[in-house]
Amino acid sequence: METLRETGTESTAHADTVQKNVADIARFLQENFGQRLAAFVAGIEDPKQVGKWCSGQNSPRIDSELRLRAAYQVFRMIALAENPHTARAWMIGMNPQLEDDSPVQAIAEDRHKDVMAAARSYIKGDL
């Protein structure tokens, strides 16, 4: 049975993700991961492109936006349950539920559902 903390955290992170525009999400990820890692998550080669998204000069392709939104939502979920420092460490560290890939690596490979399942397990205390 899910606790209020689990469902509340997940609902809040989801609502926050759908209400933010992609420029704000790109900016958040750039501030928390750095431009190179944000570009890696988005699946692009030129990190400077992230800065252009942040400023609203242009928008990412849909596949890149999906990855950015997935990374943001999972980061927010962990941060709400724990704190931003733990969320960052969780996102970049190896994860046994993801075959020892990091969540950012898995998101870059479009394994969004696997990452969300791992985040839910972490919040529940299963891992």
Kinemage of the C-alpha trace (Angstrom):
@kinemage 1
@onewidth
@group {chain A} dominant
@subgroup {mainchain}
@vectorlist {calphas} color= white
{ca met a 1} P 0.000 0.000 0.000
{ca glu a 2} L 1.332 3.396 -0.951
{ca thr a 3} L 1.806 6.002 1.719
{ca leu a 4} L 0.647 9.589 1.457
{ca arg a 5} L 4.300 10.635 1.155
{ca glu a 6} L 4.786 8.427 -1.902
{ca thr a 7} L 1.616 9.440 -3.732
{ca gly a 8} L 1.900 13.097 -2.712
{ca thr a 9} L 5.511 13.316 -3.811
{ca glu a 10} L 4.795 11.665 -7.144
{ca ser a 11} L 1.697 13.787 -7.806
{ca thr a 12} L 3.495 17.001 -6.908
{ca ala a 13} L 6.472 16.161 -9.144
{ca his a 14} L 4.149 15.267 -12.024
{ca ala a 15} L 2.090 18.457 -11.674
{ca asp a 16} L 5.248 20.551 -11.479
{ca thr a 17} L 6.623 18.894 -14.621
{ca val a 18} L 3.543 19.456 -16.769
{ca gln a 19} L 3.160 23.076 -15.631
{ca lys a 20} L 6.737 24.110 -16.449
{ca asn a 21} L 7.789 25.179 -19.906
{ca val a 22} L 10.743 23.445 -21.487
{ca ala a 23} L 13.005 26.499 -21.077
{ca asp a 24} L 12.502 26.387 -17.292
{ca ile a 25} L 13.139 22.641 -17.214
{ca ala a 26} L 16.318 22.982 -19.296
{ca arg a 27} L 17.495 25.794 -17.000
{ca phe a 28} L 16.814 23.702 -13.891
{ca leu a 29} L 18.737 20.727 -15.270
{ca gln a 30} L 21.599 22.937 -16.438
{ca glu a 31} L 21.834 24.478 -12.954
{ca asn a 32} L 21.701 21.113 -11.178
{ca phe a 33} L 23.685 18.907 -13.581
{ca gly a 34} L 25.720 21.349 -15.635
{ca gln a 35} L 25.379 22.032 -19.329
{ca arg a 36} L 27.253 18.947 -20.554
{ca leu a 37} L 25.240 16.466 -18.500
{ca ala a 38} L 21.967 18.197 -19.403
{ca ala a 39} L 22.940 17.855 -23.076
{ca phe a 40} L 23.808 14.196 -22.541
{ca val a 41} L 20.397 13.517 -20.966
{ca ala a 42} L 18.689 15.302 -23.859
{ca gly a 43} L 20.619 13.214 -26.368
{ca ile a 44} L 22.395 16.058 -28.126
{ca glu a 45} L 26.066 16.581 -28.923
{ca asp a 46} L 26.337 20.367 -28.552
{ca pro a 47} L 26.038 21.452 -24.895
{ca lys a 48} L 25.622 25.086 -25.986
{ca gln a 49} L 22.233 24.119 -27.382
{ca val a 50} L 20.989 23.698 -23.792
{ca gly a 51} L 21.824 27.348 -23.122
{ca lys a 52} L 19.779 28.349 -26.164
{ca trp a 53} L 16.825 26.350 -24.848
{ca cys a 54} L 17.194 28.023 -21.447
{ca ser a 55} L 17.063 31.480 -22.994
{ca gly a 56} L 14.112 30.583 -25.194
{ca gln a 57} L 16.073 31.198 -28.411
{ca asn a 58} L 14.802 27.877 -29.703
{ca ser a 59} L 13.153 24.675 -28.512
{ca pro a 60} L 14.400 21.103 -28.370
{ca arg a 61} L 13.103 18.350 -30.627
{ca ile a 62} L 10.302 16.316 -29.080
{ca asp a 63} L 12.571 13.368 -28.189
{ca ser a 64} L 14.938 15.691 -26.334
{ca glu a 65} L 12.048 17.416 -24.567
{ca leu a 66} L 10.677 14.049 -23.427
{ca arg a 67} L 14.056 13.168 -21.920
{ca leu a 68} L 14.385 16.557 -20.226
{ca arg a 69} L 10.901 16.277 -18.741
{ca ala a 70} L 11.541 12.717 -17.545
{ca ala a 71} L 14.805 13.735 -15.869
{ca tyr a 72} L 13.171 16.758 -14.262
{ca gln a 73} L 10.177 14.795 -12.960
{ca val a 74} L 12.307 12.054 -11.413
{ca phe a 75} L 14.742 14.585 -9.936
{ca arg a 76} L 11.851 16.517 -8.372
{ca met a 77} L 10.301 13.333 -7.012
{ca ile a 78} L 13.511 12.313 -5.234
{ca ala a 79} L 14.183 15.896 -4.083
{ca leu a 80} L 10.706 16.193 -2.577
{ca ala a 81} L 11.117 12.888 -0.748
{ca glu a 82} L 14.697 13.615 0.352
{ca asn a 83} L 16.552 16.787 -0.724
{ca pro a 84} L 18.159 18.210 -3.891
{ca his a 85} L 21.648 16.934 -3.032
{ca thr a 86} L 20.379 13.381 -2.602
{ca ala a 87} L 18.360 13.696 -5.814
{ca arg a 88} L 21.440 14.766 -7.778
{ca ala a 89} L 23.543 11.954 -6.330
{ca trp a 90} L 20.770 9.428 -7.026
{ca met a 91} L 20.424 10.630 -10.621
{ca ile a 92} L 24.137 10.391 -11.478
{ca gly a 93} L 25.072 7.320 -9.420
{ca met a 94} L 25.014 3.686 -10.479
{ca asn a 95} L 21.703 1.990 -9.762
{ca pro a 96} L 21.373 -1.802 -9.374
{ca gln a 97} L 17.765 -1.668 -10.614
{ca leu a 98} L 19.023 -0.174 -13.871
{ca glu a 99} L 21.720 -2.818 -14.449
{ca asp a 100} L 24.191 -0.486 -12.724
{ca asp a 101} L 23.564 2.332 -15.186
{ca ser a 102} L 22.853 5.738 -13.697
{ca pro a 103} L 19.334 7.127 -14.036
{ca val a 104} L 20.633 9.888 -16.331
{ca gln a 105} L 22.206 7.250 -18.592
{ca ala a 106} L 18.954 5.271 -18.635
{ca ile a 107} L 16.914 8.386 -19.458
{ca ala a 108} L 19.340 9.241 -22.276
{ca glu a 109} L 18.612 5.729 -23.603
{ca asp a 110} L 14.836 6.369 -23.357
{ca arg a 111} L 14.338 3.937 -20.453
{ca his a 112} L 12.071 6.411 -18.674
{ca lys a 113} L 9.706 3.823 -17.180
{ca asp a 114} L 12.617 1.859 -15.711
{ca val a 115} L 13.956 5.010 -14.072
{ca met a 116} L 10.547 5.931 -12.659
{ca ala a 117} L 10.154 2.411 -11.243
{ca ala a 118} L 13.604 2.671 -9.639
{ca ala a 119} L 12.709 6.080 -8.170
{ca arg a 120} L 9.473 4.711 -6.715
{ca ser a 121} L 11.401 1.815 -5.160
{ca tyr a 122} L 13.930 4.213 -3.678
{ca ile a 123} L 11.227 6.400 -2.143
{ca lys a 124} L 9.454 3.351 -0.712
{ca gly a 125} L 12.736 2.258 0.824
{ca asp a 126} L 12.925 -0.958 -1.199
{ca leu a 127} L 16.463 -0.196 -2.268
